[in-house]
Structures are given as structure tokens and as C-alpha cells.
Amino acid sequence: MSRVVVTGGAGFIGSHVCEALLARGDEVVCLDNLTDAGSAGNLERLEAMPRFTFVKGDIADAATDRDTIAGADAVVNCAAETHVDRSLLTPARFAHTDVFGAATLLEAALEARIGRFVQVSTDEVYGPLAAGEASEDVTPLRPTSPYAASKAGGELVALSFAHTYGLDVRVTRGCNAYGPWQHPEKLIPLMTVRALGGERLPVYGDGLQQREWCYVTDFARGVLTVLDRGERGKAFNIGTGERVPNADVVARILALTGRDAALVEHVIDRPGHDRRYAVDATRLRGLGWRPELDFERGLAETVAWYRAHEQWWRALLDASQEYFERMYARRAETLAPLRSV
Ligand code: NAD
């Protein structure tokens, strides 16, 4: 049994990582400051499990990090500002958590001589790819959004700790995760809950932006695989090869909810929206990892889950009302000042 600190454990992926660790008998300490994305609802299901402890705190606070990770065997850093759209509105906040916060946590991990540190990064750090290309774990990073740039900064600092100090840091670069307990601001939950309610579905631009999708429990197993069998100073892509244009994701959600395509409304695209991401996960597969749920089954399960958990997502939607007003009802007005020309 190991004692593992999971930061951001009240968020989407972090909560599934906590669950997977607890299920195999590890002790988990979750450090999370419960931003808009972190949900007390996610904690409820974890707090019902034995060997789980929650600490409310910010990874950018050195004393909190030191106290929380004392005596831990490993740290998995899932804490981050994660919503690309929000990163357009508050880029400095993203850099603060995703770069400075990660660096602060790494300093504490080094001081405590933590055995393993997994930095959970994203495929968005590679930037957009042309059709037919897939990023390998050694492809140079060319992030384009404030979110992706902050994540790239965080993971580069993490890898520098492996190189400079010998800290056992491993990085995961995951494709898009989806599944239960994801905040309803993100694409699949947003389209699902709006379709369930018969509301219009705001699709950015032509909807042909392509993303690779991984069901969240498969994603969490990928993180655990890297924690257990990864290698110091290396990055591991988590990917399934299932690459789907956003418009197709929305069409599938319409079919699963029995709604009509007339609900789709094409809205002004996200500024700087990357057209395509795709990863080559050969290195992770070499450690024995395989995704278990394909996109068709995973999406059906996800839609069924949101149908059955309205109380959970309704509370989060209500709390995000002002953001939704800005991003959707007043989209043109919100986006106009973001361009300098
Ligand atoms: P999320 O927004 O659901 O969860 C992030 C969690 O971090 C929240 O609980 C939030 O409260 C917490 N947090 C934010 N700032 C913090 C701080 N300063 N101190 C402590 N806690 C803080 O995001 P997610 O989708 O679960 O993403 C988790 C990680 O996985 C992130 O690092 C993200 O970049 C990465 N990732 C996500 C995806 C995806 O598709 N969701 C894909 C690849 C990588």
C-alpha cells in the first residue's frame, strides 16, 4: 500500500484517479482548493471510501504543499485551471496555477524526497496538427492557447526537476477525457445536458475541429500505469486513436438523446481554436495499457449517466450562470475585445 497525494482530486480526472488508487488499496490524500471546476459533489463519493483524506488548499502555497505531502510515497498533480475558454478570459490565473503552482509543488516534493511525481499534462501542448499526423511523446511542444502554454510551462518545469535534481518525475500527455463527473462547462457534458433539456447547442465555427477521445476510467488507468511503470524524465501520451470532429460528437449526442439536428446553432469560433489534435500512444501501450471502452459505448454510458445525475450537474450549471451569459448569450461582445486588431 502506498500513500499518494492527488492534487485536483475534487475535479473530473483527479476524482477518478483517487477512486482507482483507493480501489486497489492505496491511501489517498486529496489536495484541492475547490475552484469553480472542483466540486464538493465529487468529494462526497470519495469521502465515503476508506483511506481517503481531503485537504482544502492551493498548490501554489508552499506551506500547504509541505504539510500535505509529508510522508507520502508519490504525488500525482492533476490540479490545474483547465478550461480553454476560460483561459482566454483570465490567462494570468492559468499561468499562476499551472506553472507557478506546479513549480511550488515540485519544490515541496524535492524537499520531501518524494519517490515519484506524475505531472498530468495534455496533448494540447503539442499544438495543432495537420491531417494524418499524430504527436509522438518526443514531438516538440508548440502550444497555442493560454491554457496549453501554461500546461506546457508546468510540465517543462517538472521535467527540469528530473534532469537537474534527479527527482523521479514522469509526465502524462492525455487526449480529451470524457465520462461521468465532468463539469458541465466542457464540450460533451454541455452538449448532453442542453440536448436533454431541448436547448440550443452552440457549436463553435464549422464544428470540424477534431479531438481524440478517451473514457475517463481508461484515462485514470493510464495515469496509474505511468505512476507504477513509467520512467523518470519521460512523457507518455494517453490516446485511443479515436479522433472525432466536434460536429460529429454533437450529432451522436443528438441521436443518443433523441433530439433533432435543428437544435444545433453555429456560433462565433473560439479565437485561435486549434483544428486538430492526435496522439501516438505507442510508448504507454508498451507498458501494457489499453483503453477498454470505445467512443461509441463510452458516449452512450456518459449520456445515460448525465440523464441520471441532474441534481449534481444542475448545481454546477447554476453556479456558472454568469460565465454562460458571457460566453454564449453575449458571445460577440465578450470575444470582440480579445483581439488586438
Ligand atoms: P478539472 O477542472 O475538472 O479539475 C481540476 C481540479 O483542480 C479542480 O478540482 C480544481 O478545484 C483544482 N484546482 C485548480 N486550481 C487549483 C489550485 N491552485 N490548487 C489546488 N487545486 C486546484 O480538470 P480535469 O479535466 O479533471 O483535468 C485534470 C488534469 O488533467 C489537468 O491538469 C488537465 O490539464 C489535465 N488534462 C485534462 C484533460 C481533459 O480532457 N479533461 C485532458 C488531458 C489532460
Residues whose N, C-alpha, C, O or C-beta is under 5 A from the ligand:
A	BS01	NAD	G8 A10 G11 F12 I13 G14 L31 D32 N33 L34 T35 A37 G38 S39 G57 D58 I59 A60 N77 C78 A79 A80 E81 T82 T97 G101 V120 S121 T122 D123 G174 C175 N176 A177
